[in-house]
Amino acid sequence: MFIYRRQSYQQHIQRIHIKHIAPQDSCIVEIWSQQKEEDKNSIVKEFQMIFILLQLVGIDVLDYFKDKDSHPSKGNETHLAKSKIISCVKKCSKCFFFVVLFFKCVAYTLQLFLVSLRAWEYFAILATAIVLSIYASVYLRPQAIIHMIENLNQIHQKLSGRKPRCDKYYFILYFIFSQILITIWGLMHYYKEESITPQDIKPKSTILSYYLEPQLFLTLFQHIQALYYFSAVFIMSVLAVFYSFTCKCIRDLTQCLLEQVNKNYFSEEIETLISLHVDIIRCIRYMDSNFSYFAFVTVFMSMIGTFWGGYKLAFCETLTTEYFFSKFCLMLFNFSIQLLIMLSASFTNELTEEATKQIQCLLCRVPSDKREMKCNLKKDLTRPNTLTLWKIYVMDRSLIISSFATLLTYGILLGSLGGNQ
């Protein structure tokens, strides 16, 4: 009875609130409600979890879409409190990653002047700079992400009203799995071994003896290194999940387009389908122009990580269980990142090529009096519309096999050279 009275009271308050809305405000509310109903099955809703992960690494995309979905007559008290908490978490997360990356750069700068470096540690410094470039290549392009998602959403609204089958939970499960792998690797590696020992410190490093004790420097460097590797892996995982999920959405739209192409249509509907496919391949070109560098460098770094872990395992003199699991988790993580990006892009390229061939056949059914439009569509369809690795390699299945064959070849070569020495 109490629950029923409470619900009746809330309904009464809502009716009073609606009566006091101005006519123009009621019109705005009605338009917002219709838009909200249309957005229930939008691609933006499928990307919401990905946007939250991007926001954790400092890439503000979610706020743009939240502003579009905000109710025009909603009270601001609870909304303000919630937005303050979310803003605080977002700023703390962004500051954490920025501080870790900054102190990692400072630690490596001190390491160059104060520590006698081994050959592989110079590559570790170069790898840190590459990881920073990966983060910057996406961090500086939030508008590109927004523009691409909006275009995909518009294509989906024109194509069908069905809910997109993007299977976002599989990508979230992969993200959790990758974080578990890298946590195991970090705990077994960076808290069991020391990359720098007191004997590595240069004897002429008087600055270090005046301002910082050697053991304190080693402890700080070890903890900064552990935090950095966690941050770097977290950032790479988030960006790889975003890239592959976007490819999955493009494939879903292309598959829906192919299903409709197989049906019989009038000439006007055929023109609409052709123009929709042109919009899809334009999204692919836009995605490749903005994120091909990220794909190239991420695949390159993951290949190096896979090779390094395999090499250390193959030529380790004393192989312990902890050492094996730490290197195995590192290999598995890098291997999964490479496959996630390359397989997603390869499947997208294959399906886009198949759809382009079928759409080109439909050009013959366009009326001859629309010659100019037909030429423009044909020009768009004949342009290269593929996802690449920094405009160097077109991603396909053969490239995946070639990349692993390259790693195997270099492993055998270095192994034989090491055996001869």
Beta strands, then each sheet from edge to edge (+ up, - down):
strand 1: 388-389
strand 2: 393-394
sheet 1: 1+ 2-
end
